[in-house]
């Protein structure tokens, strides 16, 4: 490599070796002195002069000069230039010492180049540089910022010597990856080994407690700091303000904030962000205005934090006000800030504003592309998300794990298996690093898109399975009605020594419920409580009510509710209500529905449920009263929606749909399906139509349910014998279930339907659920 290629092309203004030496001295001064970081222009000028003088006309060695360039380029956000210099040094066999390696690793972190980081790690080991704790700490930091937690921990465990920085870096690594339990375990080990944490380590711990929203642990840390430090520094105080605010203890946060003698932009930001996080938007805006009045100018980090918090709580109006402030004050919106605005608008459902910000950015990086794709996904703009992903790749932007995970989640949500398989191909072609999070997302996509065999194949190929992957596989088996297989997998997990968590048992209990394994479900619940000493949560009790209710054991299910150690919430009552609808228990169902209406009066679904219970009992006057009350409150029933993927596009249908461009052909196929069903002996089950109309009208309404329209479209749009896969937002009604069984036999198609609760695999006139759903 020609060193001039990474040097500045303009004529250097540093014209003498003495000027060069004074510039290099920027990085040679002691820590106690003021550090002045050279600008990018100064770095380029210095680089050009070094090349011109062949790196030998100053009192500094070539090694020190190269170290200066690598450090300065990295700190001026030019990591590629720093890495180019390193590549040149290695090829020319220059000495790379323990002072230079940390700077190079920092550049690797900037560009998330794990592969080069591993190569540097190997070089450091070969040359004995890892015996220097400073180098090992830099390696841990590099692996952390490249999301290689396993490599970071392996290095930590094999260090010759650890200092307080080693521990704090490893804790930050776990916090960054949201592995909170592992971070807590590191803190406990520090206590056992009586390692006094540095201030940086304390801040990492406080950040951990903030992320966990564990105010008690935070208070204990506060007490420790107060006992062991003569004076709490500004950074620690700000960290505590953030922790208390995020944990909902605004009073303690404000007390610390008010006690600061000199408030900086960082402390103002922490306190204002805390108010927004706790949805105290008015107080947050008042404090923001006061900050401006006191002539504390918010910087980009302030605005970034506040915009992120607005997205978190869905504070659209406040987010817009911050956006206006940015524009009016001529604040140069960096890529990070623009990405935060796109993310905020996406989370608030303002897709046009999100796209406007996205389009205003000229040099887009992978993060802003990912944010815009996520915004489309969150607002259910499926085709736009896929199109943008394709455009992103056409623009030469390589997707990262965040982008891929978003795409896989969207495929899973919509049942777009073909698109999901294509994304899987992109992962393999572009060699996207597959950590356990991405592998789990891929597994979940296959399971939720109906390909449980594909999910199982992927699961068996993975060697480094974590508890999340085991849970996803068990939940996937449960959704497909494979309850016994889920229990067998749980036994295998136990044999491998993987400890289950509360999510494990939610998946297992749901699997037992879908498969009608009542006794097995009871045993699993007992095992959770007694063998693994896990305290049941409301979700576990909800699963038990669902398990018993589906099996028709309504009195036993209600008995669990009456004996609950905690107050029953909507999860519990909705499980009982669903069981009452299934088994036509009007009395218990009415009671459950009334409890739900009381708990969540604005939830339309519960009002619809109580209306349906009355309709089944032919109490049409009561039905009219409920629907009148809903109309007066402005409530609208969620319409049934069915999706089908054909040729890479997801098509949506609602009952009686007339908007689809091929609706005439679809209606013709619906008529054909109806005729063939009658020839096969099918009789419409009009009990599914809960309206006071005559039988003929009910039969017509059933013919145009959303899943039947989707099946009709699938039949006219795909080749004979091709499986048809549908995703429905509501539970499949009894009539559609019966009709789909017959249609699978009539047309010799495998029809896979995912409803709100589970999968139904229709084949040759039968359903995988065994009519138990």
C-alpha positions in Angstrom: 0.0 0.0 0.0 1.2 3.5 -0.9 1.2 5.5 2.4 0.3 8.6 0.4 -3.1 7.1 -0.3 -4.2 7.5 3.2 -2.5 10.8 3.7 -4.1 14.2 2.9 -4.0 15.1 -0.8 -3.7 18.9 -0.1 -0.4 20.6 0.4 0.7 20.2 4.1 1.0 23.4 6.2 3.3 21.6 8.7 6.5 22.5 6.8 9.2 21.5 9.2 10.3 18.6 11.4 9.9 20.8 14.4 6.3 21.5 13.6 5.8 17.8 13.1 7.4 17.0 16.5 5.1 19.5 18.2 2.0 18.0 16.7 3.1 14.4 17.6 3.7 15.7 21.1 -0.1 15.9 21.4 -0.2 12.2 22.3 3.1 12.2 24.3 2.1 14.6 27.1 1.4 13.2 30.6 -2.2 12.6 31.7 -2.0 15.3 34.3 -1.6 17.9 31.5 -4.3 19.2 29.3 -4.8 16.9 26.3 -5.4 18.6 23.0 -6.7 16.2 20.3 -5.4 17.1 16.8 -8.2 17.7 14.3 -8.6 15.5 11.2 -7.0 18.2 9.1 -4.0 18.4 11.4 -3.7 14.7 11.3 -3.8 14.5 7.5 -1.2 17.3 7.3 1.0 15.6 9.8 0.6 12.3 7.9 1.6 13.9 4.6 4.7 15.4 6.2 5.7 12.1 7.7 5.5 10.5 4.3 7.5 13.3 2.8 10.3 13.0 5.4 10.2 9.2 5.3 9.3 9.0 9.0 12.9 9.7 10.1 13.3 13.5 10.6 11.9 14.0 14.1 13.1 13.0 17.5 10.2 10.5 17.7 10.7 6.9 16.4 8.7 5.7 13.4 6.7 3.5 15.8 5.6 6.5 17.9 4.7 8.3 14.7 2.6 5.5 13.4 1.0 5.2 16.8 0.1 8.8 16.6 -1.5 8.5 13.2 -3.6 5.4 14.2 -4.8 7.0 17.4 -5.6 10.3 15.8 -7.4 8.9 12.8 -9.5 6.7 15.1 -10.4 9.6 17.4 -11.3 11.7 14.4 -13.8 9.0 13.2 -11.6 7.7 10.4 -11.1 4.1 11.5 -10.5 2.8 8.0 -7.5 5.1 7.6 -6.1 3.8 10.9 -6.6 0.2 9.8 -5.0 0.9 6.4 -1.9 2.0 8.2 -1.9 -1.1 10.4 -2.2 -3.3 7.2 0.8 -1.4 5.7 2.8 -1.9 8.9 2.2 -5.7 9.0 3.0 -6.1 5.3 6.3 -4.1 5.6 7.1 -6.0 8.8 7.3 -2.9 11.0 7.2 -3.5 14.8 3.7 -3.3 16.2 4.0 -2.9 20.0 1.7 -3.1 23.0 1.1 0.7 22.8 -0.2 0.5 19.2 -2.4 -2.6 19.5 -5.1 -1.0 21.7 -5.4 1.9 19.3 -5.8 -0.5 16.3 -8.4 -2.5 18.3 -10.4 0.7 18.9 -10.5 1.2 15.1 -11.8 -2.4 14.7 -14.5 -1.6 17.2 -15.6 1.5 15.2 -16.2 -0.6 12.1 -17.3 -3.8 13.9 -14.6 -5.8 12.1 -14.5 -8.9 14.3 -12.4 -10.8 11.8 -9.6 -8.3 11.8 -9.9 -8.0 15.6 -9.4 -11.8 15.9 -6.4 -11.6 13.6 -4.9 -8.9 15.8 -5.7 -11.0 18.9 -3.8 -13.9 17.3 -0.8 -11.6 16.5 -0.8 -10.3 20.1 -0.8 -13.9 21.5 2.0 -15.0 19.2 4.1 -12.0 20.2 3.4 -12.2 24.0 1.5 -8.9 24.0 -1.5 -10.3 25.9 0.6 -10.5 29.0 0.1 -6.7 29.1 -3.2 -6.2 30.9 -3.8 -3.0 28.9 -3.7 -5.0 25.7 -6.0 -7.7 27.1 -8.5 -5.1 28.3 -8.5 -3.5 24.9 -9.2 -6.9 23.3 -12.2 -7.4 25.7 -13.5 -4.0 24.8 -13.1 -4.7 21.0 -15.0 -8.0 21.3 -17.7 -6.3 23.4 -18.3 -3.5 20.8 -18.3 -6.2 18.0 -21.0 -8.1 20.0 -18.8 -11.2 20.5 -19.6 -11.7 24.1 -18.4 -15.4 24.2 -14.9 -14.4 22.9 -14.7 -11.5 25.4 -15.5 -13.8 28.3 -13.1 -16.5 27.1 -10.3 -13.9 27.0 -11.2 -12.6 30.4 -11.1 -16.1 31.9 -7.6 -16.7 30.5 -6.0 -13.4 31.4 -2.6 -13.6 33.1 -3.6 -10.7 35.3 -6.8 -8.8 35.8 -7.2 -5.3 37.2 -10.3 -3.3 38.1 -10.6 -2.1 34.5 -10.8 -5.8 33.3 -13.8 -6.4 35.5 -15.6 -3.2 34.6 -15.0 -3.8 30.9 -16.5 -7.3 31.2 -19.5 -6.0 33.2 -20.0 -3.3 30.5 -19.8 -6.0 27.8 -22.6 -8.0 29.5 -24.7 -4.9 30.1 -24.3 -3.8 26.4 -25.5 -7.3 25.3 -28.4 -7.2 27.8 -27.0 -10.3 29.6 -28.0 -8.8 33.0 -27.8 -12.0 35.0 -24.2 -12.6 33.8 -23.3 -9.0 34.7 -24.7 -9.4 38.2 -22.7 -12.6 38.6 -19.5 -10.7 37.7 -20.4 -8.1 40.4 -20.9 -10.9 43.0 -17.5 -12.4 42.1 -15.8 -9.0 42.5 -17.3 -8.8 46.0 -16.1 -12.4 46.9 -12.6 -11.6 45.7 -12.7 -8.2 47.5 -11.8 -6.3 44.4 -12.5 -2.7 45.0 -14.4 -1.3 41.9 -13.1 1.7 40.1 -15.4 4.6 39.4 -15.8 3.3 35.9 -16.8 -0.1 37.3 -19.3 1.6 39.7 -20.9 3.5 36.8 -21.2 0.2 34.8 -22.9 -1.3 37.8 -25.3 1.6 38.3 -26.1 1.4 34.5 -26.9 -2.3 35.0 -29.3 -1.6 37.9 -30.9 1.2 35.7 -31.4 -1.3 32.9 -32.9 -3.8 35.3 -34.9 -1.0 36.9 -33.8 -2.5 40.2 -34.0 0.5 42.5 -33.1 -1.6 45.6 -29.8 -2.7 44.2 -29.3 0.9 43.1 -29.9 2.2 46.6 -27.4 -0.3 48.0 -24.8 0.9 45.5 -25.6 4.5 46.5 -25.0 3.6 50.1 -21.7 1.8 49.2 -20.5 4.9 47.3 -21.5 7.2 50.2 -19.6 5.1 52.8 -16.4 4.6 50.7 -15.9 7.8 48.9 -15.2 11.2 50.5 -17.0 13.0 47.7 -19.2 11.6 45.0 -18.0 12.8 41.6 -20.1 14.4 38.9 -20.2 11.3 36.7 -21.3 9.0 39.6 -24.0 11.5 40.6 -25.3 11.7 37.0 -25.3 7.9 36.8 -27.4 7.7 40.0 -29.8 10.4 38.6 -30.3 8.2 35.5 -30.7 5.0 37.5 -33.3 6.5 39.9 -35.2 8.2 37.0 -35.3 5.0 34.9 -36.5 3.0 37.9 -39.4 5.4 38.4 -38.0 7.1 41.5 -38.1 10.6 40.2 -38.1 12.1 43.7 -34.7 10.7 44.5 -33.4 11.6 41.1 -34.5 15.2 41.4 -33.0 15.4 44.9 -29.6 14.5 43.6 -30.1 16.8 40.6 -31.0 19.8 42.8 -28.0 19.1 45.0 -25.5 19.5 42.2 -23.6 22.8 42.7 -22.8 23.0 39.0 -25.2 21.4 36.5 -23.8 20.4 33.2 -25.6 19.5 30.0 -25.1 15.8 30.9 -27.0 16.1 34.3 -29.8 18.2 32.7 -30.1 15.5 30.0 -30.3 12.7 32.5 -33.1 14.4 34.5 -35.1 15.5 31.5 -34.8 12.1 29.9 -36.0 10.6 33.2 -39.2 12.6 33.2 -39.9 11.6 29.6 -39.1 7.9 30.4 -41.7 8.0 33.2 -44.2 9.7 30.9 -44.1 13.0 32.8 -44.0 14.9 29.6 -45.1 18.2 30.9 -42.4 18.2 33.6 -39.8 17.1 31.1 -40.6 20.0 28.8 -40.7 22.5 31.6 -37.2 21.4 32.7 -36.0 21.5 29.1 -37.3 25.1 28.8 -35.5 26.0 32.1 -32.3 24.5 30.8 -32.5 26.9 27.8 -33.3 29.8 30.1 -30.2 29.1 32.1 -28.2 29.2 28.9 -27.2 25.6 29.0 -27.3 24.8 25.3 -28.5 21.2 24.6 -25.9 19.3 22.6 -26.5 16.5 20.1 -26.2 13.9 22.8 -29.0 15.7 24.8 -31.3 15.8 21.8 -30.4 12.2 20.9 -31.3 10.9 24.4 -34.6 12.9 24.5 -35.7 11.8 21.0 -34.9 8.1 22.0 -37.0 8.4 25.1 -39.9 9.9 23.1 -39.8 6.9 20.9 -39.8 4.6 23.9 -43.0 6.1 25.5 -44.7 7.0 22.2 -44.5 10.7 23.0 -45.2 11.9 19.4 -46.0 15.6 20.1 -42.9 16.0 22.3 -40.8 14.3 19.7 -42.1 16.7 17.0 -41.3 19.7 19.3 -37.7 18.5 19.7 -37.5 18.0 15.9 -38.7 21.5 15.4 -36.2 22.8 17.9 -33.4 21.0 16.0 -34.5 22.6 12.7 -35.1 26.1 14.0 -31.8 26.3 15.8 -29.9 25.1 12.8 -28.5 22.2 14.7 -26.6 19.9 12.3 -28.5 16.7 12.4 -25.8 13.9 12.5 -26.5 10.4 11.3 -27.1 9.2 14.8 -29.7 11.9 15.5 -31.4 11.4 12.2 -31.6 7.7 12.9 -33.1 8.4 16.3 -35.8 10.6 14.7 -36.6 7.9 12.1 -36.9 5.4 15.0 -39.0 7.7 17.1 -41.5 8.5 14.2 -41.7 4.8 13.3 -42.5 3.8 16.9 -45.2 6.5 17.0 -46.7 5.3 13.7 -45.8 8.5 11.8 -44.3 6.7 8.8 -44.4 9.7 6.5 -42.3 11.8 8.8 -39.9 8.9 9.3 -39.5 8.6 5.6 -39.0 12.3 5.1 -36.1 12.3 7.7 -34.7 9.2 6.0 -34.8 10.7 2.5 -33.1 13.9 3.8 -30.0 12.1 4.7 -27.4 11.8 1.9 -24.8 9.4 3.2 -26.9 6.7 4.8 -25.3 4.0 7.0 -26.6 0.6 7.9 -28.2 1.9 11.1 -30.5 4.4 9.5 -31.5 1.9 6.8 -32.3 -0.5 9.6 -34.3 2.1 11.5 -36.4 2.9 8.4 -37.1 -0.8 7.7 -38.1 -1.3 11.3 -40.4 1.7 11.0 -42.2 0.1 8.1 -42.3 -3.2 10.0 -43.9 -1.6 13.1 -46.6 0.1 11.0 -47.3 -3.1 9.1 -46.1 -1.7 5.8 -44.8 -5.1 4.8 -44.1 -4.6 1.1 -42.4 -1.3 1.7 -40.1 -2.9 4.3 -39.1 -5.7 1.9 -38.6 -3.2 -1.0 -36.4 -1.0 1.1 -34.3 -4.0 2.2 -33.7 -4.8 -1.4 -32.9 -1.2 -2.2 -30.4 -1.1 0.7 -28.5 -4.0 -0.7 -28.6 -2.5 -4.2 -27.0 0.7 -2.7 -24.1 -1.5 -1.5 -25.0 -1.3 2.2 -24.3 -4.5 3.9 -27.1 -5.5 6.3 -26.0 -6.1 9.9 -27.5 -8.3 12.6 -30.1 -5.6 13.6 -31.4 -5.3 10.0 -31.5 -9.1 9.5 -33.3 -9.6 12.8 -35.9 -7.0 11.9 -36.5 -8.7 8.6 -36.8 -12.1 10.1 -39.3 -10.8 12.8 -41.4 -9.3 10.0 -41.4 -12.5 8.0 -42.4 -14.4 11.2 -45.2 -11.9 11.9 -46.7 -12.2 8.4 -45.9 -15.8 7.7 -43.8 -14.9 4.7 -41.8 -18.1 4.5 -40.4 -17.6 1.0 -39.1 -14.1 1.9 -37.7 -15.5 5.2 -35.8 -18.2 3.2 -34.5 -15.5 0.9 -33.2 -13.5 4.0 -31.6 -16.7 5.2 -29.8 -16.9 1.8 -28.6 -13.3 2.2 -27.2 -14.2 5.6 -25.2 -17.0 4.1 -24.1 -15.1 0.9 -22.9 -12.0 2.8 -21.4 -14.0 5.7 -23.3 -12.1 8.3 -22.0 -13.2 11.7 -24.5 -15.5 13.3 -24.7 -15.1 17.0 -27.3 -16.9 19.2 -29.7 -14.0 18.9 -29.7 -14.1 15.1 -29.9 -17.9 15.1 -32.9 -17.8 17.5 -34.6 -15.2 15.3 -34.0 -17.4 12.3 -35.4 -20.5 14.1 -38.5 -18.5 15.3 -39.1 -17.3 11.7 -39.2 -20.9 10.4 -41.4 -22.0 13.3 -43.9 -19.1 13.0 -44.0 -19.4 9.2 -45.2 -23.0 9.5 -42.0 -24.8 8.6 -41.5 -26.6 11.9 -39.2 -29.2 10.2 -37.0 -26.3 9.0 -36.9 -24.9 12.5 -36.0 -28.3 14.0 -33.2 -28.8 11.4 -31.7 -25.5 12.2 -32.0 -26.1 16.0 -30.1 -29.5 15.7 -27.3 -27.8 13.7 -26.6 -25.2 16.4 -24.0 -26.3 19.0 -23.9 -23.2 21.2 -27.6 -23.1 22.2 -28.6 -20.8 25.0 -31.8 -20.9 27.0 -33.5 -18.5 24.6 -33.0 -20.9 21.7 -34.3 -23.9 23.7 -37.4 -21.9 24.7 -38.1 -20.8 21.1 -37.9 -24.3 19.8 -40.2 -25.6 22.6 -42.7 -22.8 22.0 -42.6 -23.5 18.3 -43.4 -27.2 18.8 -46.2 -26.2 21.1 -47.7 -23.8 18.5 -47.8 -26.7 16.0 -49.6 -29.0 18.4 -46.5 -31.1 19.1 -46.9 -31.1 22.8 -45.2 -34.5 23.4 -42.2 -33.5 21.3 -41.9 -30.3 23.3 -41.8 -32.3 26.6 -39.2 -34.6 25.1 -37.1 -31.6 24.2 -37.4 -30.3 27.7 -36.1 -33.6 29.0 -33.1 -33.4 26.6 -32.5 -29.8 27.8 -32.4 -31.1 31.4 -29.9 -33.8 30.5 -27.6 -31.3 28.9 -27.6 -29.3 32.2 -29.4 -26.2 30.9 -31.4 -24.6 33.6 -35.0 -23.6 32.6 -36.4 -20.2 33.4 -39.9 -18.9 33.7 -40.3 -18.4 30.0 -39.5 -22.1 29.5 -42.5 -23.2 31.5 -44.8 -20.7 29.8 -43.9 -22.4 26.5 -44.3 -25.9 27.9 -47.7 -25.2 29.6 -48.9 -23.7 26.3 -47.7 -26.8 24.4 -49.6 -29.0 26.8 -52.7 -26.9 26.5 -52.7 -27.0 22.6 -52.2 -30.8 22.7 -54.7 -31.5 25.4 -52.1 -32.9 27.8 -53.8 -32.0 31.0 -52.0 -34.3 33.4 -48.6 -33.6 31.9 -49.3 -29.9 32.2 -50.1 -30.3 35.9 -46.9 -32.2 36.4 -44.9 -29.5 34.6 -46.4 -26.8 36.8 -45.5 -28.8 40.0 -42.0 -29.4 38.7 -41.5 -25.7 38.1 -42.5 -24.8 41.7 -40.9 -27.7 43.6 -38.0 -29.0 41.5 -36.8 -25.6 40.2 -38.1 -23.4 43.0 -39.5 -20.8 40.5 -42.4 -18.6 41.8 -45.3 -18.8 39.4 -46.1 -15.6 37.6 -49.5 -14.5 36.5 -48.7 -15.8 33.0 -48.2 -19.3 34.4 -51.5 -19.3 36.2 -53.1 -18.0 32.9 -51.6 -21.0 31.1 -53.1 -23.4 33.7 -56.5 -21.8 33.4 -56.2 -22.2 29.6 -55.1 -25.8 29.9 -58.0 -26.8 32.2 -60.5 -24.6 30.4 -59.8 -26.0 26.9 -60.3 -29.5 28.3 -63.7 -28.5 29.6 -62.6 -28.5 33.3 -64.2 -25.1 33.8 -64.9 -25.5 37.5 -61.3 -26.5 38.2 -60.0 -23.6 36.1 -62.2 -21.2 38.1 -61.0 -22.8 41.3 -57.4 -21.8 40.4 -58.6 -18.2 39.9 -60.3 -18.1 43.3 -57.2 -19.5 45.0 -54.7 -17.2 43.4 -52.2 -15.6 45.7 -52.3 -12.5 43.5 -55.3 -10.6 42.0 -56.4 -12.0 38.7 -55.7 -9.8 35.7 -56.9 -9.8 32.1 -54.6 -12.7 31.2 -56.4 -14.9 33.6 -60.0 -13.8 32.9 -59.5 -13.9 29.1 -58.3 -17.5 29.3 -61.4 -18.4 31.2 -63.6 -16.5 28.8 -62.2 -18.3 25.8 -62.9 -21.6 27.5 -66.4 -20.6 28.3 -67.1 -19.6 24.7 -65.7 -22.9 23.5 -67.8 -25.0 25.9 -70.9 -22.7 25.8 -70.9 -21.9 29.6 -72.9 -18.7 29.5 -73.0 -18.1 33.3 -69.3 -18.3 33.9 -68.5 -16.7 30.6 -70.6 -13.7 31.4 -68.9 -13.3 34.8 -65.4 -13.5 33.1 -66.4 -11.0 30.4 -67.7 -8.5 33.0 -64.5 -8.8 35.0 -62.5 -8.0 31.7 -64.8 -5.1 30.8 -64.1 -3.7 34.4 -60.4 -4.2 34.1 -60.0 -2.8 30.6 -63.2 -0.9 29.7 -61.7 0.4 26.4 -60.8 -3.0 25.1 -63.2 -3.7 22.3 -62.5 -7.4 22.2 -63.9 -8.1 25.6 -67.1 -6.3 24.8 -67.4 -8.3 21.6 -66.9 -11.5 23.6 -69.7 -10.8 26.0 -71.9 -9.9 23.0 -71.0 -13.2 21.4 -71.9 -15.1 24.5 -75.3 -13.5 24.5 -75.7 -14.3 20.8 -75.0 -18.0 21.3 -77.7 -18.0 24.0 -80.1 -16.2 21.6 -80.2 -13.2 24.0 -80.5 -10.7 21.1 -81.8 -7.8 23.3 -78.6 -8.1 25.4 -76.5 -8.3 22.3 -78.1 -5.0 21.0 -77.4 -3.3 24.4 -73.7 -4.2 24.3 -73.3 -3.1 20.7 -75.1 0.1 21.4 -72.8 0.8 24.3 -69.8 0.1 22.1 -71.1 2.4 19.5 -71.6 5.2 22.0 -68.0 4.8 23.2 -66.7 4.9 19.7 -65.5 1.2 19.8 -65.0 -0.8 16.7 -64.6 -4.6 16.5 -61.2 -5.7 15.2 -61.9 -7.1 11.7 -60.8 -10.6 10.8 -57.6 -10.4 8.6 -55.9 -13.2 6.7 -52.6 -12.9 4.9 -51.1 -15.1 2.2 -47.6 -14.8 0.6 -47.5 -15.4 -3.2 -44.4 -14.7 -5.3 -42.7 -12.7 -2.6 -45.7 -10.4 -1.9 -48.0 -10.6 1.1 -51.7 -10.2 0.2 -54.2 -9.3 2.9 -57.9 -10.0 3.0 -60.8 -9.0 5.3 -64.3 -10.5 5.4 -66.2 -9.6 2.2 -63.1 -8.0 0.7 -63.7 -6.1 -2.6 -60.5 -4.2 -2.8 -58.1 -6.8 -4.2 -57.3 -6.3 -7.9 -58.2 -9.9 -8.7 -61.4 -10.0 -6.7 -63.6 -11.2 -9.6 -61.4 -14.3 -10.1 -61.3 -14.8 -6.3 -65.1 -14.7 -6.1 -65.4 -17.1 -8.9 -63.1 -19.5 -7.1 -65.2 -19.0 -3.8 -68.3 -20.1 -5.8 -66.5 -23.1 -7.1 -65.2 -24.0 -3.7 -68.8 -23.7 -2.3 -70.2 -26.0 -5.0 -67.5 -28.7 -4.4 -67.9 -28.5 -0.7 -71.7 -29.2 -1.0 -70.9 -32.1 -3.3 -68.6 -33.5 -0.6 -71.5 -33.3 1.9 -70.5 -30.1 3.7 -73.2 -28.1 5.6 -72.4 -24.6 6.8 -72.2 -24.3 10.6 -74.2 -21.0 10.9 -73.7 -21.0 14.7 -70.4 -19.1 13.9 -72.4 -16.1 12.6 -73.4 -14.3 15.7 -75.9 -11.9 14.1 -79.7 -12.0 14.1 -80.2 -12.7 10.4 -81.8 -15.5 8.5 -79.9 -18.8 7.7 -79.3 -18.0 4.0 -77.6 -14.7 4.9 -75.5 -16.5 7.5 -74.3 -19.0 4.9 -73.4 -16.2 2.5 -71.5 -14.4 5.2 -69.5 -17.6 6.0 -68.5 -18.0 2.4 -66.6 -14.7 2.4 -64.7 -15.1 5.7 -61.2 -13.7 5.2 -59.4 -17.1 5.3 -61.7 -18.5 2.6 -60.9 -15.5 0.3 -57.2 -16.1 1.0 -57.5 -19.9 0.2 -59.3 -19.0 -3.0 -56.5 -16.6 -4.0 -53.9 -19.2 -3.2 -55.7 -21.8 -5.4 -55.8 -19.4 -8.4 -52.3 -18.0 -7.9 -50.2 -21.1 -7.3 -49.5 -24.3 -9.2 -51.5 -27.5 -8.3 -50.0 -29.3 -5.3 -48.3 -26.2 -3.9 -48.9 -25.8 -0.2 -51.0 -22.8 0.8 -50.0 -20.9 3.9 -52.3 -18.4 5.7 -51.8 -16.2 8.7 -55.0 -15.0 10.5 -55.2 -12.5 13.3 -58.2 -14.1 15.0 -59.0 -17.6 16.1 -60.3 -19.9 13.3 -64.1 -20.3 13.5 -65.6 -23.8 13.6 -67.2 -23.5 10.1 -63.9 -22.4 8.4 -62.0 -25.2 10.2 -64.5 -27.8 8.8 -64.5 -26.4 5.3 -60.7 -26.1 5.2 -60.3 -29.8 6.1 -62.5 -30.7 3.2 -60.8 -28.3 0.8 -57.4 -29.8 1.5 -58.8 -33.1 0.3 -60.8 -31.8 -2.6 -57.9 -29.8 -4.1 -55.1 -32.1 -2.9 -53.4 -29.2 -1.2 -51.6 -28.9 2.2 -53.2 -25.8 3.8 -51.4 -24.4 6.8 -53.2 -21.8 8.8 -51.7 -19.9 11.7 -54.4 -18.3 13.9 -54.0 -16.1 17.0 -53.2 -19.1 19.1 -51.6 -21.9 17.1 -51.0 -23.7 13.8 -53.4 -25.9 11.9 -51.9 -28.2 9.2 -54.7 -29.4 6.9 -54.0 -32.5 4.8 -56.2 -35.0 3.1 -59.3 -33.9 5.0 -57.7 -33.9 8.5 -56.2 -31.3 10.7 -53.1 -31.6 12.9 -55.0 -30.2 15.9 -57.3 -33.3 15.9 -60.2 -30.8 16.2 -58.9 -29.8 19.6 -58.3 -26.0 19.5 
